[in-house]
């Protein structure tokens, strides 16, 4: 289960969170992120939202998947 380790207030009404996410849960977040992002892609041979993560990564880059996976992890935590 994800847990917040540290919450720090920064200037300009910003917050910094330190969150611990178990590896298996992190993989689930990345897979969900890839599914969400692939819904807007046209990948030959796959229906929208059904392409494997590695193929989605080749199309849009791993950074976008990591970013969306992080957002999902923070929201759940």
Biopython code that builds the backbone (N, CA, C, O; Angstrom):
import numpy as np
from Bio.PDB.StructureBuilder import StructureBuilder

atoms = [
    (1, "UNK", "N", (0.833, -1.176, 0.000)),
    (1, "UNK", "CA", (0.000, 0.000, 0.000)),
    (1, "UNK", "C", (0.880, 1.242, 0.000)),
    (1, "UNK", "O", (1.831, 1.336, 0.776)),
    (2, "UNK", "N", (0.566, 2.179, -0.856)),
    (2, "UNK", "CA", (1.302, 3.448, -0.925)),
    (2, "UNK", "C", (1.128, 4.209, 0.378)),
    (2, "UNK", "O", (0.081, 4.154, 1.023)),
    (3, "UNK", "N", (2.190, 4.923, 0.748)),
    (3, "UNK", "CA", (2.045, 5.773, 1.929)),
    (3, "UNK", "C", (2.878, 7.029, 1.759)),
    (3, "UNK", "O", (3.950, 7.017, 1.154)),
    (4, "UNK", "N", (2.347, 8.119, 2.316)),
    (4, "UNK", "CA", (3.037, 9.398, 2.271)),
    (4, "UNK", "C", (4.074, 9.414, 3.379)),
    (4, "UNK", "O", (3.740, 9.236, 4.550)),
    (5, "UNK", "N", (5.329, 9.625, 3.014)),
    (5, "UNK", "CA", (6.410, 9.655, 3.980)),
    (5, "UNK", "C", (6.671, 11.058, 4.506)),
    (5, "UNK", "O", (7.009, 11.245, 5.674)),
    (6, "UNK", "N", (6.509, 12.050, 3.620)),
    (6, "UNK", "CA", (6.823, 13.412, 4.014)),
    (6, "UNK", "C", (5.987, 14.401, 3.205)),
    (6, "UNK", "O", (5.766, 14.211, 2.009)),
    (7, "UNK", "N", (5.538, 15.435, 3.860)),
    (7, "UNK", "CA", (4.800, 16.518, 3.221)),
    (7, "UNK", "C", (5.470, 17.818, 3.637)),
    (7, "UNK", "O", (5.540, 18.142, 4.823)),
    (8, "UNK", "N", (5.966, 18.563, 2.644)),
    (8, "UNK", "CA", (6.691, 19.799, 2.923)),
    (8, "UNK", "C", (6.029, 20.951, 2.181)),
    (8, "UNK", "O", (5.754, 20.857, 0.985)),
    (9, "UNK", "N", (5.773, 22.046, 2.910)),
    (9, "UNK", "CA", (5.209, 23.243, 2.282)),
    (9, "UNK", "C", (6.343, 24.057, 1.673)),
    (9, "UNK", "O", (7.368, 24.294, 2.312)),
    (10, "UNK", "N", (6.143, 24.478, 0.431)),
    (10, "UNK", "CA", (7.110, 25.280, -0.300)),
    (10, "UNK", "C", (6.535, 26.673, -0.547)),
    (10, "UNK", "O", (5.338, 26.891, -0.355)),
    (11, "UNK", "N", (7.372, 27.613, -0.969)),
    (11, "UNK", "CA", (6.865, 28.955, -1.292)),
    (11, "UNK", "C", (5.844, 28.912, -2.433)),
    (11, "UNK", "O", (5.786, 27.943, -3.190)),
    (12, "UNK", "N", (5.056, 29.958, -2.543)),
    (12, "UNK", "CA", (4.070, 30.130, -3.618)),
    (12, "UNK", "C", (2.968, 29.075, -3.564)),
    (12, "UNK", "O", (2.479, 28.636, -4.605)),
    (13, "UNK", "N", (2.578, 28.671, -2.370)),
    (13, "UNK", "CA", (1.476, 27.709, -2.157)),
    (13, "UNK", "C", (1.724, 26.358, -2.811)),
    (13, "UNK", "O", (0.771, 25.690, -3.213)),
    (14, "UNK", "N", (2.971, 25.944, -2.924)),
    (14, "UNK", "CA", (3.306, 24.637, -3.497)),
    (14, "UNK", "C", (3.603, 23.649, -2.368)),
    (14, "UNK", "O", (3.984, 24.039, -1.264)),
    (15, "UNK", "N", (3.422, 22.367, -2.671)),
    (15, "UNK", "CA", (3.712, 21.297, -1.729)),
    (15, "UNK", "C", (4.686, 20.311, -2.360)),
    (15, "UNK", "O", (4.689, 20.118, -3.576)),
    (16, "UNK", "N", (5.501, 19.697, -1.532)),
    (16, "UNK", "CA", (6.379, 18.622, -1.986)),
    (16, "UNK", "C", (5.998, 17.374, -1.199)),
    (16, "UNK", "O", (5.995, 17.378, 0.032)),
    (17, "UNK", "N", (5.677, 16.305, -1.926)),
    (17, "UNK", "CA", (5.301, 15.043, -1.308)),
    (17, "UNK", "C", (6.372, 13.997, -1.549)),
    (17, "UNK", "O", (6.933, 13.912, -2.642)),
    (18, "UNK", "N", (6.649, 13.217, -0.547)),
    (18, "UNK", "CA", (7.503, 12.045, -0.721)),
    (18, "UNK", "C", (6.614, 10.842, -0.439)),
    (18, "UNK", "O", (6.100, 10.679, 0.668)),
    (19, "UNK", "N", (6.439, 10.001, -1.458)),
    (19, "UNK", "CA", (5.519, 8.872, -1.374)),
    (19, "UNK", "C", (6.282, 7.586, -1.648)),
    (19, "UNK", "O", (7.116, 7.526, -2.551)),
    (20, "UNK", "N", (5.989, 6.564, -0.863)),
    (20, "UNK", "CA", (6.584, 5.246, -1.060)),
    (20, "UNK", "C", (5.532, 4.336, -1.702)),
    (20, "UNK", "O", (4.437, 4.157, -1.170)),
    (21, "UNK", "N", (5.891, 3.768, -2.857)),
    (21, "UNK", "CA", (4.969, 2.897, -3.596)),
    (21, "UNK", "C", (5.658, 1.553, -3.809)),
    (21, "UNK", "O", (6.744, 1.511, -4.387)),
    (22, "UNK", "N", (5.048, 0.443, -3.352)),
    (22, "UNK", "CA", (5.629, -0.877, -3.599)),
    (22, "UNK", "C", (5.762, -1.151, -5.106)),
    (22, "UNK", "O", (4.971, -0.656, -5.909)),
    (23, "UNK", "N", (6.756, -1.934, -5.466)),
    (23, "UNK", "CA", (7.069, -2.199, -6.868)),
    (23, "UNK", "C", (5.885, -2.746, -7.644)),
    (23, "UNK", "O", (5.598, -2.268, -8.741)),
    (24, "UNK", "N", (5.189, -3.737, -7.100)),
    (24, "UNK", "CA", (4.063, -4.333, -7.832)),
    (24, "UNK", "C", (2.940, -3.326, -8.039)),
    (24, "UNK", "O", (2.285, -3.332, -9.081)),
    (25, "UNK", "N", (2.713, -2.460, -7.052)),
    (25, "UNK", "CA", (1.692, -1.431, -7.189)),
    (25, "UNK", "C", (2.120, -0.380, -8.224)),
    (25, "UNK", "O", (1.293, 0.119, -8.987)),
    (26, "UNK", "N", (3.414, -0.050, -8.242)),
    (26, "UNK", "CA", (3.944, 0.917, -9.213)),
    (26, "UNK", "C", (3.742, 0.396, -10.633)),
    (26, "UNK", "O", (3.355, 1.154, -11.522)),
    (27, "UNK", "N", (4.001, -0.884, -10.847)),
    (27, "UNK", "CA", (3.789, -1.482, -12.171)),
    (27, "UNK", "C", (2.329, -1.369, -12.588)),
    (27, "UNK", "O", (2.035, -1.112, -13.755)),
    (28, "UNK", "N", (1.412, -1.560, -11.643)),
    (28, "UNK", "CA", (-0.015, -1.415, -11.944)),
    (28, "UNK", "C", (-0.338, 0.014, -12.385)),
    (28, "UNK", "O", (-1.104, 0.222, -13.326)),
    (29, "UNK", "N", (0.258, 1.002, -11.690)),
    (29, "UNK", "CA", (0.036, 2.404, -12.065)),
    (29, "UNK", "C", (0.578, 2.682, -13.470)),
    (29, "UNK", "O", (-0.067, 3.377, -14.256)),
    (30, "UNK", "N", (1.747, 2.147, -13.785)),
    (30, "UNK", "CA", (2.326, 2.357, -15.117)),
    (30, "UNK", "C", (1.490, 1.690, -16.198)),
    (30, "UNK", "O", (1.298, 2.260, -17.272)),
    (31, "UNK", "N", (0.992, 0.491, -15.927)),
    (31, "UNK", "CA", (0.143, -0.193, -16.905)),
    (31, "UNK", "C", (-1.159, 0.569, -17.136)),
    (31, "UNK", "O", (-1.620, 0.690, -18.271)),
    (32, "UNK", "N", (-1.754, 1.086, -16.049)),
    (32, "UNK", "CA", (-2.978, 1.878, -16.182)),
    (32, "UNK", "C", (-2.708, 3.163, -16.957)),
    (32, "UNK", "O", (-3.525, 3.575, -17.781)),
    (33, "UNK", "N", (-1.573, 3.793, -16.700)),
    (33, "UNK", "CA", (-1.206, 5.011, -17.425)),
    (33, "UNK", "C", (-1.061, 4.723, -18.919)),
    (33, "UNK", "O", (-1.534, 5.501, -19.748)),
    (34, "UNK", "N", (-0.419, 3.623, -19.263)),
    (34, "UNK", "CA", (-0.246, 3.257, -20.672)),
    (34, "UNK", "C", (-1.601, 2.999, -21.330)),
    (34, "UNK", "O", (-1.825, 3.408, -22.469)),
    (35, "UNK", "N", (-2.506, 2.323, -20.618)),
    (35, "UNK", "CA", (-3.850, 2.074, -21.160)),
    (35, "UNK", "C", (-4.576, 3.393, -21.424)),
    (35, "UNK", "O", (-5.161, 3.590, -22.489)),
    (36, "UNK", "N", (-4.529, 4.298, -20.433)),
    (36, "UNK", "CA", (-5.204, 5.586, -20.596)),
    (36, "UNK", "C", (-4.641, 6.367, -21.783)),
    (36, "UNK", "O", (-5.390, 6.887, -22.610)),
    (37, "UNK", "N", (-3.317, 6.441, -21.853)),
    (37, "UNK", "CA", (-2.679, 7.219, -22.914)),
    (37, "UNK", "C", (-2.886, 6.599, -24.288)),
    (37, "UNK", "O", (-2.956, 7.316, -25.287)),
    (38, "UNK", "N", (-2.983, 5.276, -24.350)),
    (38, "UNK", "CA", (-3.143, 4.622, -25.655)),
    (38, "UNK", "C", (-4.557, 4.765, -26.213)),
    (38, "UNK", "O", (-4.789, 4.478, -27.387)),
    (39, "UNK", "N", (-5.494, 5.202, -25.390)),
    (39, "UNK", "CA", (-6.865, 5.409, -25.889)),
    (39, "UNK", "C", (-6.914, 6.483, -26.967)),
    (39, "UNK", "O", (-7.806, 6.478, -27.816)),
    (40, "UNK", "N", (-5.955, 7.400, -26.933)),
    (40, "UNK", "CA", (-5.928, 8.493, -27.906)),
    (40, "UNK", "C", (-4.949, 8.250, -29.046)),
    (40, "UNK", "O", (-4.731, 9.135, -29.874)),
    (41, "UNK", "N", (-4.359, 7.065, -29.097)),
    (41, "UNK", "CA", (-3.391, 6.741, -30.149)),
    (41, "UNK", "C", (-4.000, 5.790, -31.154)),
    (41, "UNK", "O", (-4.867, 4.983, -30.822)),
    (42, "UNK", "N", (-3.538, 5.895, -32.383)),
    (42, "UNK", "CA", (-3.896, 4.903, -33.404)),
    (42, "UNK", "C", (-2.661, 4.052, -33.616)),
    (42, "UNK", "O", (-1.692, 4.486, -34.238)),
    (43, "UNK", "N", (-2.705, 2.833, -33.091)),
    (43, "UNK", "CA", (-1.587, 1.901, -33.221)),
    (43, "UNK", "C", (-2.088, 0.732, -34.049)),
    (43, "UNK", "O", (-3.038, 0.045, -33.672)),
    (44, "UNK", "N", (-1.440, 0.518, -35.176)),
    (44, "UNK", "CA", (-1.876, -0.510, -36.106)),
    (44, "UNK", "C", (-1.907, -1.877, -35.419)),
    (44, "UNK", "O", (-0.943, -2.284, -34.771)),
    (45, "UNK", "N", (-3.027, -2.572, -35.573)),
    (45, "UNK", "CA", (-3.188, -3.910, -35.023)),
    (45, "UNK", "C", (-3.800, -3.945, -33.636)),
    (45, "UNK", "O", (-4.027, -5.024, -33.087)),
    (46, "UNK", "N", (-4.074, -2.773, -33.054)),
    (46, "UNK", "CA", (-4.629, -2.728, -31.702)),
    (46, "UNK", "C", (-5.798, -1.754, -31.646)),
    (46, "UNK", "O", (-5.790, -0.707, -32.295)),
    (47, "UNK", "N", (-6.800, -2.122, -30.857)),
    (47, "UNK", "CA", (-7.908, -1.198, -30.602)),
    (47, "UNK", "C", (-7.422, -0.132, -29.625)),
    (47, "UNK", "O", (-6.483, -0.373, -28.866)),
    (48, "UNK", "N", (-8.047, 1.041, -29.636)),
    (48, "UNK", "CA", (-7.649, 2.096, -28.699)),
    (48, "UNK", "C", (-7.716, 1.597, -27.252)),
    (48, "UNK", "O", (-8.716, 1.015, -26.832)),
    (49, "UNK", "N", (-6.642, 1.832, -26.501)),
    (49, "UNK", "CA", (-6.583, 1.428, -25.102)),
    (49, "UNK", "C", (-6.154, -0.005, -24.868)),
    (49, "UNK", "O", (-6.096, -0.448, -23.721)),
    (50, "UNK", "N", (-5.849, -0.748, -25.936)),
    (50, "UNK", "CA", (-5.535, -2.173, -25.788)),
    (50, "UNK", "C", (-4.108, -2.545, -26.173)),
    (50, "UNK", "O", (-3.756, -3.723, -26.120)),
    (51, "UNK", "N", (-3.289, -1.597, -26.551)),
    (51, "UNK", "CA", (-1.910, -1.896, -26.946)),
    (51, "UNK", "C", (-1.057, -2.176, -25.708)),
    (51, "UNK", "O", (-1.273, -1.563, -24.662)),
    (52, "UNK", "N", (-0.098, -3.088, -25.812)),
    (52, "UNK", "CA", (0.799, -3.366, -24.693)),
    (52, "UNK", "C", (1.649, -2.146, -24.342)),
    (52, "UNK", "O", (1.917, -1.292, -25.187)),
    (53, "UNK", "N", (2.064, -2.087, -23.085)),
    (53, "UNK", "CA", (2.806, -0.924, -22.596)),
    (53, "UNK", "C", (4.073, -0.664, -23.397)),
    (53, "UNK", "O", (4.377, 0.491, -23.697)),
    (54, "UNK", "N", (4.818, -1.703, -23.749)),
    (54, "UNK", "CA", (6.083, -1.487, -24.472)),
    (54, "UNK", "C", (5.852, -0.840, -25.837)),
    (54, "UNK", "O", (6.682, -0.053, -26.293)),
    (55, "UNK", "N", (4.751, -1.157, -26.486)),
    (55, "UNK", "CA", (4.447, -0.558, -27.788)),
    (55, "UNK", "C", (4.001, 0.896, -27.601)),
    (55, "UNK", "O", (4.365, 1.769, -28.389)),
    (56, "UNK", "N", (3.224, 1.144, -26.569)),
    (56, "UNK", "CA", (2.801, 2.514, -26.267)),
    (56, "UNK", "C", (4.032, 3.364, -25.952)),
    (56, "UNK", "O", (4.123, 4.510, -26.391)),
    (57, "UNK", "N", (4.977, 2.808, -25.192)),
    (57, "UNK", "CA", (6.216, 3.527, -24.861)),
    (57, "UNK", "C", (6.982, 3.921, -26.121)),
    (57, "UNK", "O", (7.517, 5.026, -26.200)),
    (58, "UNK", "N", (7.038, 3.028, -27.103)),
    (58, "UNK", "CA", (7.725, 3.351, -28.354)),
    (58, "UNK", "C", (7.040, 4.482, -29.100)),
    (58, "UNK", "O", (7.699, 5.275, -29.773)),
    (59, "UNK", "N", (5.714, 4.561, -28.985)),
    (59, "UNK", "CA", (4.951, 5.597, -29.695)),
    (59, "UNK", "C", (5.067, 6.962, -29.030)),
    (59, "UNK", "O", (5.259, 7.965, -29.717)),
    (60, "UNK", "N", (4.954, 7.016, -27.697)),
    (60, "UNK", "CA", (4.877, 8.316, -27.028)),
    (60, "UNK", "C", (6.039, 8.594, -26.074)),
    (60, "UNK", "O", (6.194, 9.723, -25.610)),
    (61, "UNK", "N", (6.850, 7.591, -25.777)),
    (61, "UNK", "CA", (7.979, 7.773, -24.869)),
    (61, "UNK", "C", (7.621, 7.381, -23.441)),
    (61, "UNK", "O", (6.478, 7.521, -23.006)),
    (62, "UNK", "N", (8.616, 6.892, -22.731)),
    (62, "UNK", "CA", (8.382, 6.417, -21.362)),
    (62, "UNK", "C", (8.117, 7.567, -20.394)),
    (62, "UNK", "O", (7.488, 7.361, -19.356)),
    (63, "UNK", "N", (8.590, 8.786, -20.716)),
    (63, "UNK", "CA", (8.403, 9.918, -19.818)),
    (63, "UNK", "C", (6.927, 10.219, -19.577)),
    (63, "UNK", "O", (6.526, 10.500, -18.448)),
    (64, "UNK", "N", (6.129, 10.162, -20.622)),
    (64, "UNK", "CA", (4.698, 10.442, -20.477)),
    (64, "UNK", "C", (4.015, 9.378, -19.625)),
    (64, "UNK", "O", (3.123, 9.688, -18.836)),
    (65, "UNK", "N", (4.432, 8.131, -19.783)),
    (65, "UNK", "CA", (3.856, 7.051, -18.982)),
    (65, "UNK", "C", (4.268, 7.216, -17.522)),
    (65, "UNK", "O", (3.444, 7.045, -16.624)),
    (66, "UNK", "N", (5.535, 7.546, -17.278)),
    (66, "UNK", "CA", (5.999, 7.767, -15.908)),
    (66, "UNK", "C", (5.263, 8.946, -15.261)),
    (66, "UNK", "O", (4.880, 8.880, -14.093)),
    (67, "UNK", "N", (5.071, 10.008, -16.019)),
    (67, "UNK", "CA", (4.373, 11.184, -15.497)),
    (67, "UNK", "C", (2.940, 10.842, -15.109)),
    (67, "UNK", "O", (2.487, 11.181, -14.016)),
    (68, "UNK", "N", (2.228, 10.166, -16.014)),
    (68, "UNK", "CA", (0.825, 9.814, -15.718)),
    (68, "UNK", "C", (0.759, 8.780, -14.602)),
    (68, "UNK", "O", (-0.131, 8.856, -13.755)),
    (69, "UNK", "N", (1.676, 7.820, -14.577)),
    (69, "UNK", "CA", (1.705, 6.834, -13.500)),
    (69, "UNK", "C", (1.935, 7.487, -12.156)),
    (69, "UNK", "O", (1.346, 7.076, -11.156)),
    (70, "UNK", "N", (2.777, 8.489, -12.120)),
    (70, "UNK", "CA", (3.037, 9.243, -10.895)),
    (70, "UNK", "C", (1.775, 9.967, -10.428)),
    (70, "UNK", "O", (1.448, 9.963, -9.241)),
    (71, "UNK", "N", (1.076, 10.584, -11.370)),
    (71, "UNK", "CA", (-0.173, 11.269, -11.024)),
    (71, "UNK", "C", (-1.179, 10.297, -10.409)),
    (71, "UNK", "O", (-1.827, 10.610, -9.410)),
    (72, "UNK", "N", (-1.301, 9.121, -11.014)),
    (72, "UNK", "CA", (-2.229, 8.121, -10.482)),
    (72, "UNK", "C", (-1.820, 7.672, -9.087)),
    (72, "UNK", "O", (-2.678, 7.500, -8.221)),
    (73, "UNK", "N", (-0.525, 7.478, -8.852)),
    (73, "UNK", "CA", (-0.026, 7.052, -7.546)),
    (73, "UNK", "C", (-0.309, 8.116, -6.486)),
    (73, "UNK", "O", (-0.726, 7.792, -5.374)),
    (74, "UNK", "N", (-0.084, 9.378, -6.826)),
    (74, "UNK", "CA", (-0.320, 10.463, -5.876)),
    (74, "UNK", "C", (-1.792, 10.562, -5.531)),
    (74, "UNK", "O", (-2.155, 10.722, -4.366)),
    (75, "UNK", "N", (-2.633, 10.468, -6.533)),
    (75, "UNK", "CA", (-4.076, 10.558, -6.279)),
    (75, "UNK", "C", (-4.558, 9.430, -5.384)),
    (75, "UNK", "O", (-5.392, 9.656, -4.508)),
    (76, "UNK", "N", (-4.058, 8.233, -5.582)),
    (76, "UNK", "CA", (-4.490, 7.108, -4.756)),
    (76, "UNK", "C", (-3.947, 7.238, -3.335)),
    (76, "UNK", "O", (-4.609, 6.835, -2.379)),
    (77, "UNK", "N", (-2.752, 7.797, -3.190)),
    (77, "UNK", "CA", (-2.156, 7.934, -1.871)),
    (77, "UNK", "C", (-2.821, 9.038, -1.080)),
    (77, "UNK", "O", (-2.441, 9.293, 0.063)),
]
sb = StructureBuilder()
sb.init_structure("model")
sb.init_model(0)
sb.init_chain("A")
sb.init_seg("    ")
for serial, (resi, resn, name, xyz) in enumerate(atoms, 1):
    if name == "N":
        sb.init_residue(resn, " ", resi, " ")
    sb.init_atom(name, np.array(xyz, "f"), 0.0, 1.0, " ", f" {name:<3s}", serial, name[0])
structure = sb.get_structure()
